[in-house]
Amino acid sequence: MKGDGGALLRTCKIESSSPEFDEFLGIIGDRIQLKGWTGYRGGLSNKESEVTGKESVFTKFDGYNIMFHVSTLLPYNANDLQQLERKRHVGNDIVTIVFQDEPGILFSPLTISSHFLRTVRAFLLHIFDPCVLQISLW
Amino acid sequence: MQILEIAAPQLAGLENTLRHVSSTSPVGPDLAAELIKMENEQCNVDFKFGVVYCKKGQSNQDEIFGNGACEPEHEGGRGGFTENL
């Protein structure tokens, strides 16, 4: 039963955020465990009592510490339609990357309401396309 | 300190930090550590960026922030789900 549950959960995980998105996260940084994390936290907590998710994505680039607030890795609250636990981090970032799973409608930077957000970058990942990463800039 | 003010007025903000450094550790191994700490405080090397996952056809922020509800790391979202298996 436990094994089946795991398989189902994995499927659910794939449905909720695609392998392409995971691949993209792998490109921009490393998965880190927040518990006991001693590096730059970017407002996330490394204590078990304050839950800001178990994992996050972090990278060091050219001497800079970069912490990514990944919406799907931040805590999900089934009772909160707005998902404020996620929004309070992403909404306070100046730069946000929008990963669009499939090129559908063009993402509008006005979609996310924030007083801080200044730049939105949208990434479209086409796995069957020779041009792997298409970047749209505003 | 006055020389610094005349020579480099743009560093006026550093004055207090420098005083702090010189008063807490005039000489000794701590000085190097204090200087590194001071330098880190003056230069911002830490950045945070948001990453949101947007599925096809999603144009509402509540939908987008609700993505990834079933990730194993989110115990809250999975509690009722596993019991039904």
Backbone of each chain as ProteinMPNN parsed JSONL, in Angstrom:
{"seq_chain_A": "MKGDGGALLRTCKIESSSPEFDEFLGIIGDRIQLKGWTGYRGGLSNKESEVTGKESVFTKFDGYNIMFHVSTLLPYNANDLQQLERKRHVGNDIVTIVFQDEPGILFSPLTISSHFLRTVRAFLLHIFDPCVLQISLW", "coords_chain_A": {"N_chain_A": [[0.831, -1.198, 0.0], [1.938, 1.151, 0.768], [3.849, 1.486, -1.192], [2.296, 1.777, -3.51], [1.029, 4.101, -2.886], [3.147, 5.843, -2.984], [3.757, 5.788, -5.724], [1.47, 6.893, -6.764], [1.559, 9.362, -5.649], [3.805, 10.339, -6.876], [2.934, 10.514, -9.504], [1.014, 12.418, -9.159], [2.622, 14.483, -8.468], [3.992, 14.903, -10.816], [1.914, 15.762, -12.368], [1.29, 18.097, -11.054], [3.552, 19.761, -11.088], [5.596, 19.957, -13.799], [8.045, 17.586, -15.267], [9.683, 19.052, -16.884], [9.72, 21.497, -15.644], [11.007, 20.82, -13.282], [13.43, 20.156, -14.395], [14.208, 22.612, -15.341], [14.511, 23.954, -12.893], [16.694, 22.58, -12.042], [18.568, 23.573, -13.746], [18.822, 26.277, -13.083], [19.67, 26.248, -10.437], [20.65, 24.576, -7.32], [18.955, 21.956, -5.587], [18.171, 22.406, -2.262], [18.069, 21.414, 1.195], [16.042, 23.001, 3.45], [16.021, 22.834, 6.221], [18.284, 23.356, 8.722], [19.903, 24.77, 7.034], [22.648, 26.804, 6.362], [23.506, 28.793, 4.754], [22.81, 31.743, 2.718], [19.491, 32.765, 3.213], [17.357, 34.181, 2.176], [14.955, 35.151, 3.307], [13.612, 32.821, 3.813], [12.92, 30.146, 6.114], [15.088, 28.247, 8.242], [14.39, 26.707, 10.243], [12.547, 24.146, 11.927], [10.201, 24.747, 13.149], [9.172, 27.067, 11.985], [7.544, 27.004, 9.136], [8.532, 27.132, 5.891], [8.481, 25.594, 3.727], [10.146, 22.528, 2.716], [12.233, 22.194, 1.004], [14.362, 24.149, -1.174], [15.59, 26.205, -3.883], [18.851, 27.004, -4.621], [21.689, 28.956, -5.534], [25.137, 29.714, -6.251], [26.57, 32.38, -7.833], [29.08, 33.839, -9.562], [30.201, 34.825, -7.206], [27.992, 35.792, -5.942], [25.226, 35.174, -3.778], [22.357, 33.404, -4.434], [19.032, 32.978, -3.768], [16.202, 31.194, -4.645], [12.754, 31.777, -4.682], [10.646, 29.423, -5.012], [7.534, 28.844, -6.286], [6.09, 26.394, -6.213], [7.446, 24.976, -4.299], [7.113, 26.255, -1.973], [5.091, 26.458, 1.04], [1.887, 24.897, 0.731], [-1.448, 25.727, 1.212], [-4.448, 24.3, 1.675], [-6.741, 25.549, 2.45], [-6.514, 28.147, 1.787], [-7.24, 30.234, -0.674], [-5.766, 32.17, -1.934], [-3.179, 31.494, -1.444], [-1.28, 32.661, 0.419], [1.062, 32.141, 1.828], [2.841, 31.524, -0.1], [2.689, 33.642, -1.795], [3.566, 35.76, -0.254], [6.278, 35.618, -0.28], [7.102, 35.494, -3.021], [5.741, 37.707, -3.984], [7.129, 39.767, -2.822], [9.495, 39.861, -4.098], [11.787, 41.378, -6.334], [12.46, 40.626, -8.847], [10.971, 38.225, -10.836], [10.759, 34.986, -12.146], [8.864, 33.523, -14.6], [7.768, 30.411, -15.267], [6.496, 28.973, -18.001], [4.635, 26.241, -18.764], [3.608, 25.159, -21.179], [3.558, 26.741, -24.297], [1.045, 28.766, -24.267], [-1.405, 31.053, -23.879], [-0.04, 34.334, -23.937], [1.94, 35.292, -21.242], [0.983, 37.716, -18.936], [2.63, 40.416, -17.374], [1.155, 41.72, -15.498], [-0.326, 39.933, -14.164], [0.488, 39.008, -11.642], [-0.108, 40.555, -8.671], [1.621, 43.095, -7.132], [3.562, 45.325, -5.13], [6.205, 45.419, -5.286], [7.295, 43.923, -7.291], [9.137, 44.229, -10.17], [10.263, 43.266, -12.473], [9.508, 40.807, -14.79], [10.234, 37.676, -15.966], [9.641, 35.447, -18.47], [9.799, 32.032, -19.13], [9.806, 29.729, -21.678], [9.708, 26.384, -22.189], [10.686, 24.209, -24.593], [10.732, 20.947, -25.238], [10.946, 19.401, -27.504], [11.849, 21.054, -29.278], [14.56, 22.324, -31.157], [15.709, 24.636, -30.259], [16.169, 25.041, -27.111], [15.502, 26.615, -24.874], [13.334, 29.206, -24.7], [13.287, 32.587, -24.324], [11.336, 35.118, -23.12], [11.228, 38.573, -22.892], [10.292, 41.396, -20.9]], "CA_chain_A": [[0.0, 0.0, 0.0], [2.818, 2.304, 0.851], [4.469, 1.636, -2.509], [1.298, 2.329, -4.425], [0.821, 5.497, -2.504], [4.292, 6.61, -3.502], [3.62, 5.911, -7.174], [0.388, 7.823, -7.031], [2.025, 10.694, -5.277], [4.74, 10.783, -7.906], [2.116, 10.923, -10.641], [0.387, 13.67, -8.785], [3.669, 15.499, -8.485], [4.251, 15.211, -12.219], [0.79, 16.565, -12.845], [1.221, 19.419, -10.451], [4.629, 20.545, -11.693], [6.095, 19.025, -14.806], [9.476, 17.266, -15.263], [10.397, 20.167, -17.534], [9.919, 22.528, -14.629], [12.069, 20.309, -12.414], [14.667, 20.268, -15.161], [14.53, 24.038, -15.334], [15.021, 24.277, -11.558], [18.034, 22.004, -11.994], [19.477, 24.425, -14.521], [19.083, 27.561, -12.418], [20.318, 26.116, -9.124], [20.673, 23.265, -6.674], [17.957, 21.699, -4.555], [18.762, 22.348, -0.92], [17.151, 21.173, 2.31], [16.039, 24.237, 4.239], [16.303, 22.553, 7.626], [19.706, 23.395, 9.024], [20.626, 25.496, 5.989], [23.399, 27.88, 7.007], [23.823, 29.834, 3.784], [21.834, 32.825, 2.569], [18.16, 32.156, 3.246], [16.419, 34.979, 1.394], [13.657, 35.252, 3.967], [13.068, 31.503, 4.132], [13.334, 29.708, 7.439], [15.801, 26.968, 8.316], [13.926, 26.04, 11.472], [11.428, 23.252, 11.675], [8.979, 25.342, 13.686], [8.612, 28.033, 11.029], [7.562, 26.251, 7.889], [8.522, 27.837, 4.604], [8.803, 24.53, 2.777], [11.269, 21.692, 3.132], [13.341, 22.378, 0.064], [14.351, 25.344, -2.003], [16.625, 26.181, -4.918], [19.873, 27.998, -4.286], [22.906, 28.855, -6.332], [26.153, 30.758, -6.112], [26.937, 32.8, -9.171], [30.021, 34.948, -9.63], [30.375, 35.375, -5.871], [26.703, 36.204, -5.388], [24.343, 34.123, -3.277], [21.014, 33.589, -4.976], [17.987, 32.065, -3.302], [14.979, 31.295, -5.454], [11.478, 31.458, -4.032], [9.931, 28.626, -6.003], [6.14, 28.802, -5.818], [5.613, 25.038, -5.928], [8.166, 24.42, -3.148], [6.662, 26.959, -0.776], [3.958, 25.711, 1.628], [0.562, 24.984, 0.131], [-2.516, 25.659, 2.192], [-5.678, 23.95, 0.948], [-7.836, 26.433, 2.849], [-6.228, 29.521, 1.392], [-7.329, 30.345, -2.131], [-4.723, 33.081, -2.44], [-1.857, 30.918, -1.148], [-0.483, 33.784, 0.91], [2.385, 31.685, 2.267], [3.695, 31.554, -1.288], [2.651, 34.991, -2.368], [4.301, 36.729, 0.561], [7.684, 35.585, -0.688], [7.237, 35.84, -4.443], [5.229, 39.061, -4.167], [8.109, 40.737, -2.331], [10.709, 39.799, -4.901], [11.813, 42.416, -7.369], [12.51, 39.92, -10.125], [10.359, 36.9, -10.794], [10.819, 34.206, -13.379], [7.64, 32.755, -14.81], [8.001, 29.255, -16.12], [5.252, 28.548, -18.64], [4.831, 24.854, -19.142], [3.396, 25.045, -22.62], [3.245, 28.054, -24.823], [-0.377, 28.999, -24.502], [-1.573, 32.5, -23.96], [1.141, 35.074, -23.504], [1.852, 35.668, -19.835], [1.005, 39.163, -18.717], [3.314, 40.76, -16.127], [0.189, 42.283, -14.553], [-1.034, 38.827, -13.519], [0.835, 38.952, -10.221], [-0.224, 41.891, -8.085], [2.689, 43.332, -6.169], [4.133, 46.669, -5.143], [7.651, 45.305, -5.391], [7.695, 43.249, -8.508], [9.484, 45.17, -11.22], [10.654, 42.581, -13.694], [9.02, 39.443, -14.934], [10.845, 36.973, -17.083], [8.909, 34.211, -18.723], [10.577, 31.017, -19.837], [9.024, 28.664, -22.303], [10.624, 25.29, -22.448], [10.199, 23.274, -25.606], [11.678, 19.83, -25.234], [11.129, 18.848, -28.841], [12.347, 22.141, -30.106], [16.023, 22.401, -31.063], [16.009, 25.782, -29.402], [15.623, 24.471, -25.885], [14.933, 27.599, -23.96], [12.944, 30.449, -25.331], [13.143, 33.567, -23.25], [10.624, 36.336, -23.484], [11.564, 39.647, -21.962], [9.493, 42.609, -20.929]], "C_chain_A": [[0.872, 1.258, 0.0], [3.455, 2.592, -0.52], [3.524, 2.253, -3.512], [1.067, 3.807, -4.163], [1.926, 6.373, -3.064], [4.171, 6.844, -4.99], [2.558, 6.943, -7.522], [0.813, 9.256, -6.731], [2.975, 11.245, -6.321], [3.971, 11.279, -9.129], [1.524, 12.3, -10.378], [1.405, 14.807, -8.857], [3.954, 15.913, -9.921], [3.13, 16.092, -12.769], [0.831, 17.983, -12.305], [2.377, 20.317, -10.876], [5.425, 19.588, -12.575], [7.581, 18.693, -14.668], [10.301, 18.374, -15.905], [10.684, 21.272, -16.526], [11.026, 22.11, -13.673], [13.427, 20.433, -13.091], [15.151, 21.719, -15.16], [15.113, 24.459, -13.983], [16.443, 23.751, -11.397], [19.056, 22.849, -12.731], [19.83, 25.684, -13.736], [19.77, 27.412, -11.066], [20.277, 24.702, -8.593], [19.536, 23.161, -5.661], [18.653, 21.642, -3.209], [17.669, 22.043, 0.102], [17.198, 22.412, 3.192], [16.4, 24.003, 5.705], [17.821, 22.508, 7.848], [20.538, 24.127, 7.989], [21.335, 26.7, 6.602], [23.754, 29.003, 6.049], [22.768, 30.926, 3.757], [20.432, 32.244, 2.408], [17.113, 32.931, 2.452], [15.025, 35.025, 1.994], [13.017, 33.907, 4.285], [13.633, 31.04, 5.473], [14.088, 28.382, 7.373], [15.434, 26.218, 9.596], [12.697, 25.213, 11.164], [10.105, 23.891, 12.112], [8.338, 26.339, 12.72], [8.689, 27.407, 9.642], [7.499, 27.176, 6.676], [8.882, 26.831, 3.509], [10.004, 23.742, 3.241], [12.501, 21.92, 2.263], [13.235, 23.729, -0.619], [15.461, 25.205, -3.044], [17.568, 27.343, -4.669], [21.036, 27.848, -5.246], [23.874, 29.967, -5.962], [26.585, 31.122, -7.51], [27.858, 34.006, -9.088], [30.184, 35.628, -8.261], [29.084, 35.845, -5.217], [25.917, 34.991, -4.9], [22.939, 34.385, -3.802], [20.076, 32.521, -4.444], [16.743, 32.286, -4.151], [13.767, 30.94, -4.596], [10.616, 30.731, -5.058], [8.501, 28.383, -5.507], [5.696, 27.393, -5.433], [6.316, 24.407, -4.727], [7.774, 25.115, -1.846], [5.389, 26.275, -0.249], [2.632, 25.975, 0.926], [-0.477, 24.851, 1.226], [-3.845, 25.465, 1.461], [-6.823, 24.903, 1.274], [-7.641, 27.876, 2.407], [-6.199, 29.628, -0.132], [-6.205, 31.19, -2.704], [-3.317, 32.528, -2.262], [-0.883, 31.998, -0.66], [0.912, 33.387, 1.373], [3.38, 31.683, 1.099], [3.835, 32.986, -1.795], [3.492, 35.975, -1.568], [5.798, 36.723, 0.245], [7.85, 36.098, -2.118], [6.805, 37.296, -4.683], [6.19, 40.13, -3.684], [9.439, 40.652, -3.07], [10.65, 40.858, -5.993], [11.818, 41.766, -8.749], [11.861, 38.544, -9.957], [10.422, 36.245, -12.165], [9.522, 33.414, -13.481], [7.953, 31.613, -15.761], [6.659, 28.823, -16.688], [5.46, 27.169, -19.224], [4.684, 24.639, -20.639], [3.052, 26.425, -23.14], [1.759, 28.177, -25.141], [-0.567, 30.486, -24.713], [-0.327, 33.183, -23.412], [0.949, 35.53, -22.065], [1.915, 37.177, -19.69], [1.686, 39.465, -17.383], [2.348, 41.297, -15.07], [-0.553, 41.191, -13.785], [-0.765, 38.771, -12.025], [0.787, 40.365, -9.643], [0.828, 42.052, -7.002], [3.154, 44.768, -6.271], [5.63, 46.618, -5.418], [8.111, 44.782, -6.751], [7.947, 44.249, -9.631], [9.73, 44.451, -12.551], [10.075, 41.174, -13.704], [9.677, 38.835, -16.157], [10.064, 35.687, -17.292], [9.765, 33.267, -19.551], [9.626, 30.0, -20.447], [9.997, 27.563, -22.677], [10.015, 24.35, -23.477], [11.166, 22.114, -25.685], [11.93, 19.285, -26.628], [11.679, 19.886, -29.809], [13.872, 22.159, -30.027], [16.471, 23.595, -30.215], [15.364, 25.503, -28.057], [14.893, 25.498, -25.03], [14.595, 28.879, -24.716], [12.665, 31.458, -24.226], [12.413, 34.797, -23.779], [10.92, 37.401, -22.45], [10.575, 40.795, -22.084], [10.35, 43.767, -20.457]], "O_chain_A": [[0.586, 2.256, -0.66], [3.584, 3.74, -0.947], [3.901, 3.144, -4.272], [0.932, 4.626, -5.072], [1.689, 7.48, -3.548], [4.439, 7.941, -5.48], [2.719, 7.75, -8.439], [0.48, 10.203, -7.444], [2.97, 12.438, -6.624], [4.298, 12.313, -9.712], [1.53, 13.194, -11.224], [1.088, 15.929, -9.251], [4.135, 17.093, -10.221], [3.367, 17.033, -13.527], [0.464, 18.939, -12.987], [2.191, 21.526, -11.012], [5.867, 18.532, -12.122], [8.313, 19.44, -14.018], [11.451, 18.611, -15.535], [11.744, 21.898, -16.549], [11.875, 22.917, -13.295], [14.43, 20.767, -12.461], [16.339, 22.001, -15.0], [16.079, 25.218, -13.924], [17.28, 24.357, -10.729], [20.242, 22.852, -12.4], [20.984, 26.111, -13.718], [20.395, 28.36, -10.591], [19.924, 23.758, -9.3], [19.198, 24.125, -4.975], [19.623, 20.904, -3.04], [16.5, 22.371, -0.101], [18.27, 22.826, 3.631], [17.006, 24.859, 6.35], [18.532, 21.716, 7.229], [21.767, 24.104, 8.062], [20.71, 27.518, 7.277], [24.247, 30.049, 6.472], [21.937, 31.025, 4.659], [20.203, 31.355, 1.587], [16.076, 32.37, 2.096], [14.029, 34.947, 1.275], [11.986, 33.857, 4.957], [14.693, 31.494, 5.903], [13.774, 27.511, 6.562], [16.075, 25.238, 9.975], [11.914, 25.531, 10.269], [9.046, 23.626, 11.543], [7.114, 26.443, 12.646], [9.765, 27.298, 9.053], [6.526, 27.903, 6.478], [9.503, 27.176, 2.504], [10.793, 24.217, 4.058], [13.64, 21.85, 2.723], [12.179, 24.362, -0.641], [16.177, 24.204, -3.073], [17.155, 28.494, -4.528], [21.333, 26.749, -5.715], [23.487, 31.011, -5.436], [26.934, 30.242, -8.297], [27.465, 35.067, -8.603], [30.29, 36.851, -8.175], [29.089, 36.252, -4.055], [25.937, 33.927, -5.52], [22.4, 35.478, -3.626], [20.291, 31.325, -4.64], [16.295, 33.416, -4.346], [13.761, 29.936, -3.884], [9.94, 31.359, -5.872], [8.29, 27.793, -4.447], [5.001, 27.216, -4.433], [5.837, 23.409, -4.189], [8.067, 24.625, -0.755], [4.692, 25.595, -1.002], [2.302, 27.108, 0.578], [-0.39, 23.958, 2.069], [-4.304, 26.342, 0.73], [-7.758, 25.055, 0.489], [-8.506, 28.723, 2.629], [-5.26, 29.175, -0.786], [-5.746, 30.956, -3.823], [-2.368, 33.036, -2.86], [0.18, 32.214, -1.242], [1.841, 34.194, 1.32], [4.588, 31.822, 1.289], [4.913, 33.456, -2.16], [4.062, 36.912, -2.127], [6.494, 37.711, 0.48], [8.633, 37.01, -2.383], [7.416, 38.018, -5.471], [6.081, 41.286, -4.092], [10.403, 41.315, -2.689], [9.579, 41.183, -6.505], [11.245, 42.299, -9.699], [12.186, 37.803, -9.029], [10.171, 36.874, -13.193], [9.137, 32.715, -12.543], [8.35, 31.825, -16.907], [5.785, 28.362, -15.953], [6.336, 26.951, -20.061], [5.53, 24.014, -21.279], [2.334, 27.184, -22.488], [1.3, 27.724, -26.189], [0.028, 31.092, -25.604], [0.349, 32.656, -22.528], [-0.091, 36.089, -21.717], [2.792, 37.832, -20.253], [1.362, 38.845, -16.37], [2.678, 41.329, -13.884], [-1.317, 41.483, -12.865], [-1.673, 38.52, -11.232], [1.533, 41.25, -10.062], [0.914, 41.247, -6.075], [3.148, 45.361, -7.35], [6.249, 47.632, -5.74], [9.164, 45.154, -7.27], [7.061, 45.024, -9.992], [9.433, 44.985, -13.62], [10.161, 40.45, -12.712], [9.67, 39.416, -17.242], [9.861, 34.926, -16.346], [10.375, 33.664, -20.544], [8.739, 29.482, -19.768], [10.978, 27.787, -23.386], [8.954, 23.769, -23.25], [12.296, 22.273, -26.147], [13.009, 18.763, -26.906], [11.931, 19.615, -30.983], [14.428, 22.023, -28.937], [17.5, 23.541, -29.542], [14.163, 25.704, -27.879], [13.794, 25.25, -24.534], [15.465, 29.535, -25.288], [11.89, 31.192, -23.307], [12.829, 35.421, -24.755], [10.863, 37.136, -21.249], [10.091, 41.13, -23.165], [9.877, 44.902, -20.399]]}, "seq_chain_B": "MQILEIAAPQLAGLENTLRHVSSTSPVGPDLAAELIKMENEQCNVDFKFGVVYCKKGQSNQDEIFGNGACEPEHEGGRGGFTENL", "coords_chain_B": {"N_chain_B": [[40.055, 59.805, 11.339], [38.922, 62.246, 10.689], [40.452, 62.933, 8.547], [39.635, 61.049, 6.758], [37.022, 61.911, 6.335], [37.451, 64.26, 4.939], [38.986, 63.442, 2.774], [37.489, 61.418, 1.577], [34.47, 61.988, 1.293], [32.24, 60.565, 0.513], [32.307, 58.229, 1.879], [31.224, 58.635, 4.317], [29.212, 57.289, 5.682], [30.44, 55.031, 6.542], [31.777, 55.621, 8.756], [30.823, 55.156, 11.431], [30.868, 52.387, 11.505], [33.577, 51.901, 11.173], [34.589, 53.088, 13.485], [33.455, 51.392, 15.321], [34.774, 49.023, 14.719], [37.429, 49.754, 15.322], [37.233, 50.278, 18.049], [36.36, 47.913, 19.213], [38.206, 45.962, 18.51], [41.243, 46.758, 18.498], [43.846, 45.824, 17.751], [44.902, 42.61, 16.584], [43.792, 39.182, 15.982], [41.083, 39.312, 15.553], [40.578, 41.556, 14.115], [40.86, 41.214, 11.333], [38.711, 39.548, 10.817], [36.637, 41.221, 11.576], [36.907, 43.212, 9.652], [36.313, 41.796, 7.325], [33.685, 41.177, 7.862], [32.62, 43.723, 7.92], [33.028, 44.476, 5.292], [31.38, 42.69, 3.982], [28.975, 43.631, 4.887], [28.822, 46.038, 3.621], [28.843, 45.476, 0.899], [26.445, 44.177, -1.184], [25.808, 40.882, -1.562], [23.855, 39.107, -1.666], [21.0, 37.766, -3.154], [17.538, 37.447, -3.968], [15.21, 35.717, -5.898], [12.029, 35.336, -7.43], [10.303, 32.401, -8.468], [7.838, 31.239, -10.464], [5.455, 28.746, -11.317], [3.696, 28.159, -14.182], [0.904, 26.808, -15.606], [-0.386, 25.602, -18.759], [-2.585, 27.874, -20.226], [-3.22, 29.197, -17.883], [-4.1, 32.182, -16.315], [-4.56, 33.554, -14.092], [-3.579, 34.795, -10.959], [-4.151, 33.434, -8.579], [-4.662, 30.844, -9.416], [-2.161, 30.175, -10.426], [-0.504, 30.353, -8.167], [-1.546, 28.283, -6.793], [-0.602, 26.004, -7.916], [1.08, 22.831, -7.888], [0.144, 21.605, -5.65], [0.073, 19.003, -4.734], [2.581, 18.098, -4.138], [4.941, 15.936, -2.561], [6.261, 17.144, -0.455], [4.476, 18.851, 0.688], [2.749, 18.436, 3.293], [0.255, 19.093, 4.265], [-1.421, 19.231, 2.031], [-1.501, 16.642, 1.249], [-2.4, 14.978, 3.189], [-5.244, 14.075, 3.504], [-5.417, 12.813, 1.117], [-3.662, 10.554, 0.986], [-4.822, 8.87, 2.833], [-7.04, 7.908, 1.567], [-6.154, 5.919, -0.108]], "CA_chain_B": [[38.65, 59.847, 10.955], [38.676, 63.53, 10.02], [41.129, 62.843, 7.246], [38.739, 60.244, 5.909], [35.879, 62.749, 5.974], [37.87, 65.238, 3.937], [39.49, 62.752, 1.583], [36.456, 60.617, 0.913], [33.188, 62.284, 1.952], [31.21, 59.572, 0.157], [32.393, 57.115, 2.82], [30.788, 59.124, 5.628], [28.385, 56.276, 6.326], [31.299, 53.972, 7.088], [32.451, 56.133, 9.939], [30.403, 54.453, 12.647], [31.347, 51.008, 11.429], [35.019, 51.922, 11.405], [34.778, 53.353, 14.92], [33.084, 50.154, 16.022], [35.863, 48.076, 14.498], [38.65, 50.145, 16.03], [37.067, 50.227, 19.494], [36.202, 46.546, 19.718], [39.421, 45.171, 18.327], [42.273, 47.636, 17.936], [44.817, 44.955, 17.068], [44.67, 41.207, 16.909], [43.227, 38.341, 14.915], [39.688, 39.665, 15.306], [40.481, 42.701, 13.203], [40.628, 40.713, 9.974], [37.331, 39.051, 10.762], [35.761, 42.397, 11.629], [36.981, 43.891, 8.36], [35.569, 40.978, 6.357], [32.275, 41.349, 8.214], [32.25, 45.074, 7.501], [32.984, 44.492, 3.835], [30.169, 41.965, 3.583], [27.809, 44.471, 5.158], [28.79, 47.151, 2.669], [28.557, 45.0, -0.458], [25.348, 43.212, -1.184], [26.092, 39.711, -2.397], [22.724, 38.192, -1.534], [19.85, 38.106, -3.986], [16.449, 36.466, -4.001], [14.333, 35.851, -7.058], [10.853, 34.475, -7.4], [10.085, 31.51, -9.613], [6.487, 30.685, -10.407], [5.163, 27.728, -12.322], [2.435, 28.519, -14.818], [0.461, 25.774, -16.54], [-0.985, 26.114, -19.988], [-3.904, 28.487, -20.12], [-3.465, 29.879, -16.615], [-3.878, 33.623, -16.424], [-4.985, 34.14, -12.833], [-2.493, 34.54, -9.997], [-4.547, 32.432, -7.59], [-4.451, 29.537, -10.057], [-0.718, 29.939, -10.554], [0.058, 30.095, -6.839], [-2.092, 27.027, -6.297], [0.047, 24.874, -8.595], [2.033, 22.056, -7.086], [-0.507, 21.339, -4.374], [0.216, 17.61, -4.304], [3.98, 17.724, -3.946], [5.089, 15.193, -1.314], [6.746, 17.961, 0.657], [3.386, 19.592, 1.322], [2.0, 17.461, 4.091], [-1.122, 19.556, 4.392], [-2.181, 18.926, 0.837], [-1.526, 15.226, 0.932], [-2.962, 14.234, 4.315], [-6.485, 13.403, 3.169], [-5.203, 12.078, -0.12], [-3.047, 9.248, 1.239], [-5.751, 8.049, 3.605], [-8.018, 7.303, 0.67], [-5.562, 4.887, -0.964]], "C_chain_B": [[38.336, 61.149, 10.222], [39.31, 63.546, 8.636], [40.234, 62.105, 6.262], [37.569, 61.093, 5.42], [36.248, 63.726, 4.867], [38.235, 64.536, 2.627], [38.394, 62.012, 0.834], [35.102, 60.849, 1.584], [32.097, 61.257, 1.641], [31.219, 58.37, 1.109], [31.903, 57.492, 4.218], [29.994, 58.075, 6.397], [29.202, 55.187, 7.007], [31.878, 54.339, 8.449], [32.126, 55.349, 11.213], [30.927, 53.021, 12.675], [32.837, 50.959, 11.735], [35.322, 52.167, 12.879], [34.52, 52.097, 15.712], [34.233, 49.152, 15.92], [37.068, 48.452, 15.35], [38.467, 50.06, 17.54], [36.958, 48.796, 20.013], [37.484, 45.729, 19.567], [40.504, 46.023, 17.677], [43.33, 46.852, 17.162], [44.441, 43.507, 17.389], [43.972, 40.471, 15.789], [41.778, 38.706, 14.577], [39.547, 40.765, 14.262], [40.168, 42.251, 11.778], [39.19, 40.254, 9.813], [36.341, 40.211, 10.748], [35.73, 43.116, 10.281], [36.2, 43.13, 7.293], [34.076, 41.158, 6.584], [31.784, 42.708, 7.71], [32.09, 45.135, 5.976], [31.726, 43.794, 3.325], [28.923, 42.801, 3.811], [27.694, 45.592, 4.136], [28.423, 46.694, 1.26], [27.455, 43.954, -0.388], [25.66, 42.063, -2.133], [24.92, 38.735, -2.39], [21.538, 38.667, -2.368], [18.788, 37.031, -3.878], [15.558, 36.769, -5.194], [13.131, 34.924, -6.878], [10.82, 33.589, -8.633], [8.664, 30.979, -9.489], [6.258, 29.747, -11.58], [3.764, 27.992, -12.87], [2.057, 27.435, -15.829], [-0.2, 26.415, -17.748], [-2.376, 26.695, -19.713], [-4.177, 29.227, -18.826], [-3.155, 31.372, -16.73], [-4.25, 34.334, -15.127], [-3.944, 33.8, -11.771], [-2.867, 33.502, -8.937], [-4.381, 31.018, -8.129], [-2.964, 29.196, -10.056], [-0.094, 29.625, -9.196], [-0.474, 28.798, -6.237], [-1.478, 25.805, -6.951], [0.986, 24.134, -7.661], [1.467, 21.695, -5.732], [-0.221, 19.938, -3.851], [1.663, 17.174, -4.136], [4.147, 17.011, -2.612], [5.543, 16.071, -0.147], [5.615, 18.7, 1.37], [2.44, 18.645, 2.039], [0.528, 17.833, 4.147], [-1.966, 19.123, 3.21], [-2.346, 17.434, 0.624], [-2.214, 14.394, 2.013], [-4.189, 13.422, 3.953], [-6.315, 12.469, 1.987], [-4.655, 10.669, 0.126], [-3.995, 8.337, 1.998], [-6.733, 7.313, 2.692], [-7.459, 6.143, -0.137], [-5.86, 3.483, -0.443]], "O_chain_B": [[37.576, 61.156, 9.254], [38.761, 64.106, 7.687], [40.099, 62.489, 5.1], [37.17, 61.015, 4.258], [35.45, 63.986, 3.966], [37.855, 64.965, 1.538], [38.378, 61.987, -0.397], [34.638, 60.009, 2.355], [31.148, 61.097, 2.409], [30.267, 57.591, 1.145], [32.135, 56.764, 5.182], [30.093, 57.987, 7.62], [28.73, 54.512, 7.921], [32.391, 53.494, 9.183], [33.013, 54.939, 11.961], [31.366, 52.514, 13.708], [33.303, 50.083, 12.464], [36.207, 51.531, 13.451], [35.252, 51.766, 16.645], [34.613, 48.519, 16.906], [37.661, 47.602, 16.015], [39.432, 49.797, 18.257], [37.408, 48.497, 21.119], [37.797, 44.896, 20.418], [40.666, 46.012, 16.457], [43.658, 47.204, 16.029], [43.738, 43.239, 18.363], [43.605, 41.062, 14.773], [41.302, 38.449, 13.471], [38.512, 40.882, 13.607], [39.318, 42.833, 11.104], [38.539, 40.533, 8.806], [35.35, 40.196, 10.019], [34.68, 43.568, 9.825], [35.515, 43.729, 6.464], [33.299, 41.278, 5.637], [30.692, 42.828, 7.153], [31.162, 45.749, 5.45], [31.093, 44.242, 2.369], [27.949, 42.715, 3.062], [26.592, 46.043, 3.823], [27.772, 47.425, 0.513], [27.533, 42.985, 0.367], [25.762, 42.249, -3.345], [24.972, 37.678, -3.018], [21.131, 39.827, -2.29], [19.096, 35.85, -3.717], [15.206, 37.919, -5.459], [13.226, 33.869, -6.251], [11.26, 33.989, -9.711], [8.331, 30.332, -8.496], [6.792, 29.933, -12.673], [2.785, 28.042, -12.126], [2.791, 27.177, -16.782], [-0.524, 27.602, -17.752], [-3.214, 26.077, -19.056], [-5.242, 29.825, -18.668], [-2.081, 31.763, -17.185], [-4.256, 35.563, -15.065], [-3.48, 32.663, -11.688], [-2.003, 32.773, -8.452], [-4.006, 30.105, -7.394], [-2.567, 28.078, -9.728], [0.747, 28.733, -9.088], [0.093, 28.279, -5.276], [-1.803, 24.679, -6.577], [1.601, 24.719, -6.77], [2.212, 21.5, -4.773], [-0.268, 19.712, -2.642], [1.932, 15.98, -4.004], [3.555, 17.433, -1.619], [5.245, 15.777, 1.01], [5.771, 19.126, 2.514], [1.476, 18.134, 1.47], [-0.341, 16.964, 4.083], [-3.108, 18.694, 3.381], [-3.24, 17.006, -0.106], [-2.57, 13.239, 1.779], [-4.178, 12.198, 4.083], [-7.001, 11.451, 1.882], [-5.137, 9.703, -0.465], [-3.956, 7.122, 1.803], [-7.196, 6.22, 3.021], [-8.225, 5.441, -0.797], [-5.435, 2.498, -1.046]]}, "name": "protein", "num_of_chains": 2, "seq": "MKGDGGALLRTCKIESSSPEFDEFLGIIGDRIQLKGWTGYRGGLSNKESEVTGKESVFTKFDGYNIMFHVSTLLPYNANDLQQLERKRHVGNDIVTIVFQDEPGILFSPLTISSHFLRTVRAFLLHIFDPCVLQISLWMQILEIAAPQLAGLENTLRHVSSTSPVGPDLAAELIKMENEQCNVDFKFGVVYCKKGQSNQDEIFGNGACEPEHEGGRGGFTENL"}
